Structure formats: C-alpha cells, structure tokens
Amino acid sequence: MTSTQRPRAFRIPAADQTGAIEGDVAPPSTVRMVEEPFEIVEAADGTPVPVAPKSRAPWLSLLLVALGGLVSLGIGLSLERMISDLFAAAPWLGRVALVLLGLAAVALAAIVVRELAGIWRERRIELLRARAVEAMATRDHTGAQAVVRDLAALYAGRAALAGGTKRLDTLGDAILDVDDRLAIAEHELLSPLDRQARNAVATAAKQVSAVTALSPRAIVDVAFVVFSAVRLLRRIATIYGGRPGFLGFLRLARSAFAHLTVTGGMAVGESMLQQALGLGIAARVSAKLGEGVLNGLMTARFGLAAMAVCRPLPFIREPAPRITDVAGELLKGSGAEKPAP
C-alpha cells in the first residue's frame, strides 16, 4: 500500500524558545554517578537494587570448629575415664578428682569472662574513636556530644581525671563547634594519659637500647626486644583503659603492626635523617651500640603505633608524638659520641 499522507512543513523554534513549547521534556539538570556499581545499583526509577554478596564457603572456620569439637570430645572422654578409674580404685580419689575438676571449670569460666571483658573494652574504645572521626567528618554536633559523654563515662572511675570530667560536665549543651568540643575533651581527659604513654615508650626505648648494647648474645637481644614490646603494648592499653587479656592482646598487636606498616615504619623527613645520622655515628663507635640505637628506635616506633591504636580519640588539637619526643635522648646520645681514631 502507498501512503496517502502528504508532505508537511515544520517551523523550528529558536534556541531560547525551545523550553517554552508545550509537551517538551526538559533535559535532566544533574547526572547521577555511581562509584561502587558492585555494591548498589540505581534503577531507572530511583529505587536501589541491592546486589547479592558473593558467597564463599567458610572452609577455614569449618576446619577450626571441627578440630575444636574433636579436641573437646577427646578431653571430655579422657577426664570421664580417669574419674571413673579413680572411683573404682578408691572412692575418695574420685571425689578429689571431681573437686579438682570443679575448680578447673571455675577457673576456665573466669578466664573466659576476663577475655570477653578485655575484648569488649577494646571494641568500646575502637567504636568511640570511629564515632569521633565520623562526627568530625559529618559535622554532627549530637554525635560529638555523645562521644564526649561516653569518653567521660570511660574514665569516670579515675581520680586523677575527676577534675577534667567535672569541667566537661559544665559544658553540657553549650553551643560549640564539633572540633572544639572534641578538642576540649581531648585536652581535659587524654592529655595526662598521653604524657604517661610517652613516658612509657621513652623508658622502654632506653631499656631496649641499653640491654642490646650490653648483652653478649643475640638471642638475649631478641628475647628482650620481644618482651619489652609485649610489656609496652599492655602498659599503653592499660593507660588508655583497655586492659586486654590474651586474645585482646593479640588483636591489639595485630592492629599495632598493621598501623606501623601503613605509616611506613620509619617516618620520612627530618626524623628519618636524624635516625640515620645517629645510627651511623653510633655504628662507627661500636657495632653493638649501633644495634642498641636501632632497636631502641624501632621500639619507640612500635610504641607510637600502639598509642594510635589504643587511644580513644584521634589526635585533634594535641600534637601527635614524634620519634624525637620519645627517643630524642637516643639520637642525642649517639650523636654526641665521637668516632674512635
């Protein structure tokens, strides 16, 4: 079939009159960009369509659970047979074994409670630090007030910080900027704790440096460095209110090493130049002295990373400690020596 419509002419409106024509659709004023298409997809009507997460078989978790169950069953059966044999041999031996088993169960329960309490305290501090960072990023005044209240509650039982807690209570609902409110809380509550932590780091660095320089065996150096790092991490966590158990200590150690890795281990700039010069001069005097300075500096680095991990707030207005603040005497002492002729 042939078309019966005749040709038609249309008038093209001017550019400034395009939007005035009835029925025209205005172009979109904004363009929505999605940076994470694998996490969420914006549909055409604006309804978020979640993408199903990738499922992975928890083989490692299943292995650990299965092995733990087998070990628990084996221990239980062994204890049951031992107690039965003791009852068969002499009833009083069986009763003594039951009493000892009860004491072991009570001790195990106490250890579990202590470990859970330590992990809870660490999680509380980590959550407090994350909330403070989020409040500063979003300028959330209500969130900042909640962080200050929780921080004051964390240190409510410390007599040395009672004055700072009272001064924070007087602020109440005063109109303050988010950074100012958190900075006041940092100055009143965390400044004294920062001084204690810096002193602990400086003391540990001096001890490691002296023992390494004087010890005759390398195994003694390694053992004392590890012992000092463990004691320093526990000390700093206790200062800031963590008091971790064994599992909590492992979590803190992993976080501290991760922070040390992210920050590069050795700082770049004037601090690293001082370290290199001090270590070079000390090594010329004595190889053991150079090892002592190096181990002391690395202990100080680990202590600074532990402070950043255990502190309930990030450094806002208070200056973050540097290597020269906690190990400056090591650098000065090594630089003051003159090389032997």
C-alpha positions in Angstrom: 0.0 0.0 0.0 1.1 3.5 -0.7 0.9 6.2 1.9 -1.9 8.8 1.5 -0.2 11.4 3.8 1.1 14.5 2.1 4.3 16.2 2.9 4.2 18.6 5.8 6.5 21.6 6.9 7.5 22.3 10.4 8.9 25.5 11.9 12.0 25.0 14.1 11.8 27.3 17.1 14.7 29.4 18.3 17.1 28.1 20.9 15.8 30.4 23.7 12.2 29.2 23.0 12.8 25.5 23.0 11.8 25.0 26.5 8.6 27.0 26.1 7.0 24.5 23.7 4.2 22.6 25.3 5.0 18.9 25.7 8.7 19.3 25.5 10.7 17.4 28.1 13.4 19.4 29.8 16.9 17.8 29.9 18.0 16.4 33.2 19.7 19.1 35.3 22.0 16.6 37.1 23.8 13.4 36.3 24.0 10.8 39.0 27.3 8.9 39.2 27.6 5.6 40.9 31.2 4.8 42.1 30.5 1.4 43.5 28.4 -0.5 40.9 29.1 -3.8 42.6 27.6 -2.8 45.9 24.4 -1.0 44.8 22.7 -0.3 41.5 20.5 2.7 41.0 17.5 1.7 38.9 15.8 4.0 36.4 13.0 4.9 38.8 15.5 5.7 41.6 14.9 2.5 43.6 18.1 1.0 44.9 18.6 -2.6 43.8 21.0 -4.4 46.1 23.4 -6.9 44.6 23.7 -10.2 46.3 27.1 -10.6 48.0 29.5 -13.2 46.8 29.2 -16.4 48.7 32.3 -18.1 49.8 32.5 -21.4 51.6 33.9 -20.9 55.2 36.3 -23.8 54.9 38.8 -22.4 57.5 36.0 -21.7 60.0 34.6 -25.2 59.5 38.0 -26.8 59.9 38.6 -24.9 63.2 35.2 -25.7 64.6 35.5 -29.4 63.7 39.0 -29.7 65.2 37.9 -27.8 68.3 34.9 -30.1 68.7 37.1 -33.2 68.3 39.7 -31.9 70.9 36.9 -31.1 73.3 35.3 -34.5 73.0 38.7 -36.2 73.4 39.4 -34.2 76.6 36.0 -34.9 78.0 36.2 -38.6 77.4 39.7 -38.8 78.9 38.5 -36.9 82.1 35.4 -39.2 82.4 37.5 -42.4 82.1 40.1 -41.0 84.6 37.5 -40.1 87.2 35.7 -43.5 86.7 39.0 -45.3 87.2 39.7 -43.3 90.3 36.3 -44.1 91.8 36.9 -47.8 91.0 40.3 -47.7 92.7 39.3 -45.6 95.7 36.1 -43.5 96.2 37.9 -40.7 98.0 40.3 -40.3 95.0 37.2 -39.9 92.7 35.8 -37.2 95.0 39.1 -35.4 95.0 39.2 -35.6 91.2 35.7 -34.1 91.0 36.6 -31.2 93.3 39.7 -30.5 91.2 37.6 -30.7 88.0 35.1 -28.2 89.5 37.9 -25.8 90.4 39.3 -26.1 86.9 35.8 -25.4 85.4 35.5 -22.3 87.6 39.0 -21.0 86.6 38.2 -21.6 83.0 34.9 -19.7 83.3 36.8 -16.8 85.0 39.4 -16.7 82.2 36.7 -16.7 79.5 34.9 -13.8 81.3 38.1 -11.9 81.6 39.0 -12.4 77.9 35.5 -11.3 76.8 35.6 -8.3 79.1 39.0 -7.3 77.6 37.7 -7.7 74.0 34.6 -5.6 75.0 36.7 -2.8 76.4 38.8 -2.7 73.2 35.8 -2.7 71.0 34.3 0.1 73.0 37.5 2.2 72.5 37.6 1.4 68.8 33.9 2.3 68.4 34.4 5.5 70.3 37.3 6.5 68.0 35.3 5.7 64.9 32.3 7.7 66.1 34.6 10.7 66.8 36.0 10.5 63.3 32.6 10.2 61.8 31.3 13.2 63.8 34.1 15.4 62.7 33.6 14.3 59.0 29.8 14.9 59.0 29.8 17.9 61.4 27.4 16.0 63.7 27.0 18.0 66.9 24.7 15.5 68.5 27.2 12.7 67.8 30.1 14.8 69.2 28.2 15.3 72.4 27.5 11.6 72.7 31.2 10.8 72.1 32.2 13.3 74.9 29.7 11.7 77.3 30.9 8.2 76.6 34.5 9.3 76.9 33.8 10.8 80.3 32.0 7.6 81.4 35.0 5.6 80.3 37.3 7.5 82.7 34.7 8.2 85.4 36.4 5.9 87.9 39.9 7.6 87.7 40.5 10.1 90.5 43.3 11.8 88.5 40.8 12.7 85.8 37.9 13.7 88.0 38.6 17.5 87.5 38.5 17.1 83.8 35.3 15.1 83.9 33.6 17.9 86.0 34.8 20.6 83.6 33.3 18.6 80.7 30.0 18.3 82.6 29.8 22.1 83.0 29.8 22.4 79.2 26.6 20.4 78.9 24.6 21.6 75.9 26.8 24.7 75.3 26.9 25.7 71.6 30.4 24.6 70.5 31.8 23.5 67.2 32.3 19.8 66.7 36.1 20.0 66.6 36.2 22.4 69.6 34.0 20.1 71.7 36.1 17.1 71.0 39.4 19.1 71.4 38.3 20.2 74.9 37.5 16.6 75.8 40.9 15.5 74.4 42.7 18.2 76.4 40.9 17.5 79.7 41.0 13.7 79.6 43.6 12.4 77.2 46.5 14.9 77.7 47.5 13.4 81.1 47.2 9.9 79.6 49.3 10.9 76.6 52.1 12.1 78.9 52.1 8.7 80.7 52.1 6.8 77.4 55.0 8.9 76.1 57.0 8.3 79.3 56.3 4.6 79.0 57.5 4.5 75.4 60.7 6.5 76.2 61.5 4.2 79.1 61.1 1.1 77.0 63.2 2.5 74.2 66.0 3.3 76.7 65.9 -0.1 78.3 66.0 -1.9 74.9 68.9 0.2 73.7 70.9 -0.3 76.9 70.3 -4.1 77.1 71.1 -4.6 73.4 74.3 -2.6 73.6 75.5 -4.5 76.7 74.2 -8.1 76.1 76.8 -10.6 74.9 74.3 -12.8 72.9 72.0 -12.1 70.1 69.3 -14.4 71.4 69.2 -12.2 74.6 68.7 -9.1 72.4 65.8 -10.7 70.5 64.1 -12.1 73.7 64.3 -8.7 75.5 63.0 -6.8 72.5 60.0 -9.1 72.2 59.4 -9.0 76.0 59.7 -5.2 76.0 57.2 -4.8 73.1 54.7 -7.1 74.8 55.0 -5.2 78.1 54.9 -1.8 76.4 51.7 -2.7 74.5 50.0 -3.9 77.6 51.1 -0.8 79.5 49.8 1.6 76.9 46.5 -0.3 76.6 46.1 -0.1 80.4 46.8 3.6 80.4 44.0 4.3 77.9 41.6 1.9 79.6 41.9 -1.2 77.6 43.4 -3.8 80.0 43.4 -6.6 77.4 43.5 -10.3 78.0 45.4 -12.8 75.9 43.1 -12.7 72.9 42.6 -9.0 73.2 46.4 -8.5 73.3 46.7 -10.5 70.1 44.1 -8.2 68.5 45.9 -5.1 69.7 49.3 -6.4 68.5 47.9 -7.1 65.0 46.3 -3.6 64.9 49.6 -2.0 66.1 51.7 -3.9 63.5 49.1 -3.0 60.8 49.3 0.7 61.7 53.1 0.5 61.8 53.0 -1.0 58.3 50.6 1.6 56.9 52.5 4.5 58.3 55.7 3.2 56.7 57.6 2.1 59.8 60.2 4.8 59.6 59.0 8.4 59.2 60.2 10.4 56.1 61.8 13.7 56.6 63.8 15.3 59.4 63.0 12.5 61.8 64.4 9.8 59.5 67.5 11.9 58.8 68.2 12.2 62.5 67.8 8.5 62.9 70.2 7.7 60.0 72.8 10.1 61.3 72.5 8.9 64.9 72.7 5.3 63.9 75.7 5.9 61.6 77.7 7.7 64.2 76.9 5.1 66.8 77.8 2.3 64.5 81.2 3.8 63.9 81.8 3.8 67.7 80.6 0.2 68.2 78.5 -2.3 66.3 76.6 -3.2 69.5 76.0 0.5 70.2 74.5 0.9 66.7 72.3 -2.2 67.2 71.1 -0.7 70.5 70.2 2.6 69.0 68.3 0.8 66.1 66.4 -1.5 68.5 65.5 1.4 70.7 64.2 3.4 67.8 62.1 0.5 66.5 60.7 0.0 70.0 59.8 3.7 70.1 58.1 3.3 66.6 56.1 0.4 67.9 55.1 2.4 71.0 53.8 5.3 68.9 51.8 2.9 66.8 50.4 1.3 70.0 49.4 4.8 71.2 47.5 5.5 67.9 45.7 2.1 68.2 44.8 2.3 71.9 43.8 6.0 72.1 40.0 6.5 72.3 40.2 9.7 70.1 42.4 10.6 67.2 44.8 13.5 67.7 42.7 16.6 67.1 44.4 19.6 68.6 47.0 17.9 70.8 50.3 17.4 68.9 50.8 13.7 67.9 54.1 12.4 69.4 57.1 12.0 67.2 60.1 9.8 67.3 62.2 12.7 68.7 59.7 13.2 71.6 60.1 9.6 72.9 63.6 8.6 71.6 65.4 12.0 71.4 67.9 11.1 74.0 69.0 8.0 72.0 69.7 10.2 69.0 71.4 12.9 71.1 73.5 10.3 72.9 74.6 8.6 69.7 75.3 11.9 68.0 77.3 13.2 71.0 79.9 10.4 70.7 82.9 10.9 68.6 84.3 8.2 66.4 87.3 6.4 67.7 90.6 7.4 66.0 
